[in-house]
Amino acid sequence: MSVRRASRSRSAVFAPLGEVGRAVRVEQRLADAIRVGLLADGERLPSEQELATMLGVATVTAREALQALRDKGLVTTVRGRGGGSFVQRPHKLDEQVLAQRLAGMSRVELRDRGTLYRVILAGCAELAAEFADEQDVQELRELAAPPDREDVAAWRHLGIEFTLAVAALTQSARMTREMMRQEAEFGVLLRLSARTPQQAGEHHANLVDALAKHDGDAARRIVQTQVDAALAGLAELHRTVR
């Protein structure tokens, strides 16, 4: 991930909450960033005081949030010199675990979550077309290229990175965080229906072309078509796992 692209996405993670928030809000924001890979495995997090200052919350709130993340196995803390709190990201979500999560959803919930994901991502794409510059487009083209190997986990993660990069181009920290939450909660399921990295790469390349032309309408339609196809595949898979 380039420094510029990473900086935009990560700034949304540590942006102030806007008001004194509860630990659960801090916990959720950091947990989403860890699960989608925006915060890397082994990365050292800001100290409790630093985190509290960055997010605009009380130190005790940051401390409670970090403790909750430790309880969930997403953060580990090392005491002493050179210590601190470090990201402990799950290596990957097993297909069986994702299938079980999908099976636990009703058809109504699946359709509802899919609609929300579609609307948010399409909105991000439309705004990104307005703000993307040449460097942004070049960085997205690099992400759009499918991996050389048939590593399912790798190209699914690349898809998440691409989506968050598009969201970051909206220049809205709130929109970027919402897209991050959607990826953590639903995007990982939606990618179960993707067939090949080449297919995903083609969809991404078409979107980048629209962003390069600053064509918001085309960008929105491309995303809607892509998500609709993925949702249809996920609905079919949903019928087989229930």
Secondary structure, DSSP 8 states (H G I E B T S, - for coil): --HHHHHHHHHHHSS--SS---HHHHHHHHHHHHHTTSS-TT-B---HHHHHHHHT--HHHHHHHHHHHHHTTSEEEE-STT-EEEE---S---HHHHHHHHHTS-HHHHHHHHHHHHHHHHHHHHHHHHH--HHHHHHHHHHHS--SS--HHHHHHHHHHHHHHHHHTT--HHHHHHHHHHIIIIIHHHGGG---HHHHHHHHHHHHHHHHTT-HHHHHHHHHHHHHHHHHHHHHHHHHH-
